[in-house]
Amino acid sequence: MKKLILAACLLPALCFARDAIFANAPYMNPALSVEERMEDLISKMTLREKVATLCTTSGFKMYEIIDGEVYPAKALDELYAKFPGCGLSSFFRADWYSGRNWKTGLRPDMLIKAYNAMQRYAVEKTRLGVPLVLDGGQVLGDTVMPSGLGAAAMFDTSLHFRATQMNVRECATFQHMPRVGFPQATLALDPRWSRCEQTYGEDPFLASEYVYARCDAARQMGAASSIESFICHGMGEGGHMNTPVHMDDNDLFNVHMRPFVAAVEGGVGQIMTCYNLVGGMPGILRGDLINGFVRAKLGYAGTFIGDAGAIGGLIWQRFAKDLGDAAALCVKNGNDLCCWEAENYLQGLMLALERKQISEEDLNVSLRRVLRKRIASGLFEHPYIDPEE
């Protein structure tokens, strides 16, 4: 019976076999430059493949465990039938939010199996065979470090640097492109805010030193780092998560921006934007800060990703009339990716393209930021993890 169930689960995936003509395409040739490979890949992608690459969904929902082995879930078949290549964020996550635990989640002995199973699906069962970036969250069996607030209370950035290196070494045992996840670069100036423990405290200098140490440690080990939440996420009215922030430019740039400047200097690869209003505009729509300051002035070359709910939230916040408007506004203001909001962003981007609110070249700009590091890392040549190593 279990074999029949397994066969039924795997059968739909056979419809998406990789097109053999792409096996020797220029984007698969490591002898070419990263830029040549990237442009070749983008030129071969359909609109739906491009849109999918800019979206992420809850990765922990996309696998199933049968007799200790890990397989792609039917939900992934259904998603990839329309949008092949959609990212699987927080794939290894196990906590109260994901509903994954030691009984239902990826135990340490399953991590490599899970990574290779999902990567094999992406490489062998999709038309272009583009490998996925599969990262974590709260991973079962990993070493527990102090919270951001606890780390900052040690006043020892060198120890935090070494702890980050340890984190990267552990992640590298079951991921090709390890990413040290989301410390809060936001300052904790309102103790009523519910995420103070994630931050490095209230002092902009100390927080900047810790943010730099974490991002620099990851960079020196060839790993990626991500920070959140851009910007002033913890300063909402009443200490609430989703209330407006009232901030003048002096405090914005000389206090709250400092940890993000340190992150860019430390080599951060991804910055998550907040969903609350900052100066009357949602953080994800602050193109003056995203493009005008962080990219143009600081020289940041990485990606911006909207926090979960930030895109759809533009509708009830009355900044967009529908998902098409919301997606177009996000793209025009420098946002590249969405977090766990694939349904909204997929639908919104396709609608915005149909209406010509954005162009295919607008998507290509974000795609270059997303794909460049994926190609440069060697992921295309070595998509799988060797259990013996």
Sequence and secondary structure as in RCSB ss.txt:
>XXXX:A:sequence
MKKLILAACLLPALCFARDAIFANAPYMNPALSVEERMEDLISKMTLREKVATLCTTSGFKMYEIIDGEVYPAKA
LDELYAKFPGCGLSSFFRADWYSGRNWKTGLRPDMLIKAYNAMQRYAVEKTRLGVPLVLDGGQVLGDTVMPSGLG
AAAMFDTSLHFRATQMNVRECATFQHMPRVGFPQATLALDPRWSRCEQTYGEDPFLASEYVYARCDAARQMGAAS
SIESFICHGMGEGGHMNTPVHMDDNDLFNVHMRPFVAAVEGGVGQIMTCYNLVGGMPGILRGDLINGFVRAKLGY
AGTFIGDAGAIGGLIWQRFAKDLGDAAALCVKNGNDLCCWEAENYLQGLMLALERKQISEEDLNVSLRRVLRKRI
ASGLFEHPYIDPEE
>XXXX:A:secstr
 HHHHHHHHHGGGGGG   GGGTTSGGG TTS HHHHHHHHHHH  HHHHHHHT EEEGGGSEEEETTEEEE HH
HHHHHHHSTT EEETTT  STTTT  TTTS  GGGHHHHHHHHHHHHHHSSSS        SS TT      HHH
HHTTT HHHHHHHHHHHHHHHTTT SS EE   B S    TTSTTGGGB  S HHHHHHHHHHHHHHHHHTT EE
EEEEETTGGG GGG TTS B   HHHIIIIITHHHHHHHHHT  EEEE SSEETTEEGGG HHHIIIIIITTT  
 SEEEE TTTTTHHHHTTS SSHHHHHHHHHHTT  EESS HHHHHHHHHHHHHTTSS HHHHHHHHHHHHHHHH
HTTTTT  S  TT 
